[in-house]
């Protein structure tokens, strides 16, 4: 799968997680706010990710992915603190996908 496709997939999954949190009325918590921030960071480059030349992917996407990963990590820690292990695990899975994409750059 292409880097841009994986980036879009991660963005969709973060969006889905945030939608799930909102459906459950949990969108006001610190963890949900961090997930929302990660989504915003990812969405800022969503439209142009397929237009980035291969030789610039690492330079252009690395700071974005690191910022999103940081927000997701804070969200996971918040969910763990709030005794929400299922949500923390869901965020951890997303963190791993971001990390693997970073490694492939």
VENHU-V822430 format. One record per backbone hydrogen bond with DSSP energy under -0.5 kcal/mol. CO is the residue of the C=O (numbers start at 1). NH is the residue of the N-H. If there is no record, write none. Layout:
CO&NH  CO&NH
This chain:
2&6  3&7  4&8  5&9  6&10  7&11  8&12  9&13  10&14  11&15  12&16  13&17  14&18  15&19  16&20  17&21  18&22  19&23  20&24  21&26  22&25  26&29  29&33  30&34  31&35  32&36  33&37  34&38  35&39  36&40  37&41  38&42  39&43  40&44  42&45  43&46  43&47  45&49  48&51  48&52  49&52  53&56  53&57  54&57  56&60  57&61  58&62  61&65  62&66  63&67  64&68  65&69  66&70  67&71  68&72  69&73  70&74  71&75  72&76  73&77  74&78  75&79  76&80  77&81  78&82  79&84  80&83  84&88  85&89  86&90  87&91  88&92  89&93  90&94  91&95  92&96  93&97  94&98  95&99  96&100  97&101  98&102  99&103  100&104  101&105  102&105
